[in-house]
């Protein structure tokens, strides 16, 4: 099937108590140079003034409250994005966490890439790291898989998925296991196992906030929590390999991770 020259794009924003940043996220979606789009916000029962902000935009966006929250953090995130996909009608789906935001031409460049390479089902662009004081454009260099089990990939707000593929992946990824494994990692590993690579659009199109209270702060590299999570990541990789009937990879990374966890 050929791809339309001007396909509809759904931008799905998931929010929980991010009123401080939500406005910037909404405005970045609405101000895209690409016109054929819809913005859908899923709120995870925020108790700040997020809903007050969303109500001011109700003529420009669609928003819903996800009332099916559980204590399983990463599953909540997956469930919210799934709800957004179910409510959307676009040919392509951009994910956007509500503390992040897009450059004005992101959607236009992403759609162009999909039209140029029809085998791509999921596309990762490159983040512009935003701290309290700086904007950092890091060069993205893909690593060789001599040591690690999986390639590098970029954060969740950098991900765009073709609709048909999105409907398939949620059936595989919506598993209530691996609580420390977030949605972006699950998508990246599924793509790597399915296609043998992760497709990267080497352009800085997403502003990605590194906040002091971010969950990633709990996983400082080589900390105990980091090693525990690393083991869970390998377990997820093995689980997905088995589900897809693909031979699991035994790498030096996996061996070292298991040894370190044995002694923790």
N, C-alpha and C positions, 0 to 999 in steps of 0.2 A: 504494500500500500504506500503510495507517495505521501509525502508530508506537505501540508498546506504551507503557503508562503507566509501566512499571518495567523498561525494557530493561537487559540486562546491559552493563556497561562494563568494558573491559580497560584497565588502566593499565600501560603498557610503560616500564620503566626500563632505560636503557642505561648501563653502568658500565665505566670503565677507571681503575683505580688511584685511586678516590675513596673509599677506606675511611673517611677522615676525615669525609666528609659523607653517606655511604651510609645510615647508620642513621637520620638525620633524614628522608631521602627516603623510606625504607621505611615509617617510622612515619606519615608524612603520608598515604601511600597507604592504609595499613591502617586509619587512624582516620577515614576519610571518613564523614560522616553518611549518605551513600548506601550502601546495604547490598549491592545486587546487583552485585558487582564481582569481578574477579580481578586479581591483581598478577603480572606476568611480568617477570623481570629477565634481560637479556642481558648477559653479561660478556665484554669483549673481551680475554680472557686476561690478567687483572690479575696482577701479581706482588707486590702488597702483601697485606694480610690481608682483602681484599674477600670472597674465597670462604669464609673462616672465618666472617665475619659472615652471609653468605647461608645457610650451612649451619645456623645457629642459627634461621633463619626458614623452613626447608624445609617445615614443616607448614602454613604460612600463605601461601606464595607458590610459584610455579614459577620455576626459574631454569635457564639454559642458558649454556654457554660457546661463544662464536662463534670457531671455529677457522679461519675463512677470511679472516684479516686480510691486507691488502696494504699497500703503502707509500702508497696513495692515501687520504689522511686522510678527506676528506668522503665518499668512497665506502664506507669502513669503517662510518661512522656510518649511512649509508643502509642498508647491508647488515644491520646489527644490528637496526635498527628493522623492516626487512622480515622478519627471522627472528622477531621478536616478534609481528608481525602474523600470520604463518603459524601460530604456536603459540597464538594467542588465539582466543576464541570470542565476544567481546562485540559488541554492535550498534554501540557507539561506542568509539573508541580514543583514549586520552589518552597523549601522549608526555611523558616526564619524564626529563631528564638527571639523573644521580645526585648532582650537587652542588646541585640545586634541590629545592624541596618545595612542596606544595600547602597552601592554607587548608583547613580541615575541611569546608567546604560547597561546595568547587569543583565536584565531580562533580555534585552535586544541582542546582546553578544552571546548569551547562552542559547537562545533560539536559533541563531545563525549557526552555531556549532552543531547543534542537533541536525539541522537541515543539511549540513555539509557531510556529516558522517552518520549515515543512517543506522549503522550497527550499534551505536551508543544508546544505552537505555538509562544510564545514570551518569551524571556529570558533576565533578567537583571543581569549583573554582578556588582561587587562592585568597586567603584572608589578609586584611590589613589589621594588624594587632593594635588595639586601642587600649592603652593604659590610662591612668589618671593624668599623666603628663605628656605622653608621646603617642605618635602614630608610627608604626614600624612595618615596613614592607620587606619581609624576608624573602629571599630567593628560594624557590621550591626546587629541590634536587631529589629525584627519586633514588632510593638506595638499591643496591644490588642484594639479591636474596641469598647471599652466602651464609649469613648468620641468622637473620630474622625469619620468622614464619610468614610474615605478611608485609606488603609494601607500605610506604607512607600514604596518608590520606589527610584531608583537611576537615575542619569542623562541620557540624550539622547544618549551620546556616549557609554553608557553601554548597549544599547539595540540591540538585534539580533532577527529577525523575520523570520519565515518560509514563503517562497515566496507566497504560496497559501493564507495564512492568510493576508499577506501584501496587496495583491490585494483587499481583502474584506474590510480591515479596512480603507483604504483611501476613499472609497465610503461613509463611515460613518463619518470620522473625518475631511474630507475636507469641512468644513462648515465655511463660512465667518462670523463668530460670535465669541464673547468672545476674543477680541484682546489681552488680557493679559495672556491668557492661552496657554502655549507653548506645543509643540508637544509631549514631554515626558510625561507630565501630561495627555494629551488626550489618549495616548496609554495605560498608566497605568490604568486609570479609565475604559477604554473599556475592558481591560483584567479582571479587578476586577469584573465588572458587568457581564461579559460573563462566567467566570470560577470560580468566588467566591474567587479568590486569585490572587496574583501576584507572578510569579515564579522567584525566586532569586537563582543565582549560587553564593554561598558564597565564592567567590575568588576575590582577588583584581587584576583585569585584565586591567583596563583603567586608564590612567593618566588624571585627570580632572583639568584644570587650573581654579583657582579663581583669576580673573583679577580685577584690580582697576576700569576699565571702563566697567565691566560686567553689563548687564542689570539687573541681580539679585540684584545689589547694590541699585537699586531704591526701593527694597521691603524689607527693614530691618524689622526684626520680630517685630510685634506690632506697626509699624509705620502706618500712615494714609493710605499710598499707599498699605501697606500689608493688611490692613483690607478691602480696596476696592477690591483688587485682590482676597482675600479670599471669598468674597461674589460672585464674578464672577465665582470662582471655584465651589462653591455650585450650582450656576445657571447652569453651564455646566454639573455637575453631574445630576441634575434634568432633563435637556434636554436629556442627553444620556439615562437615565433611561426610560423616556417616549418613546424615539425612539426604544429602545430594548424591550419595553413592560414589564419592570421590576418595581416593586413597589419602589418608591423613599424612601430613608432613612431619617428619622427625628432624628437628633442626637443633643446632647447638644452643640457640636461644631457649628452646623448650627444655632441653636437658638441664641447662644451668638453672632455669627457673624452678624446676622440680627439685633439684638438689638444695637450692637455697631455702625453699619452702619446707623441706624435710627437717631442716635444722632450726627453723623459726619457732 
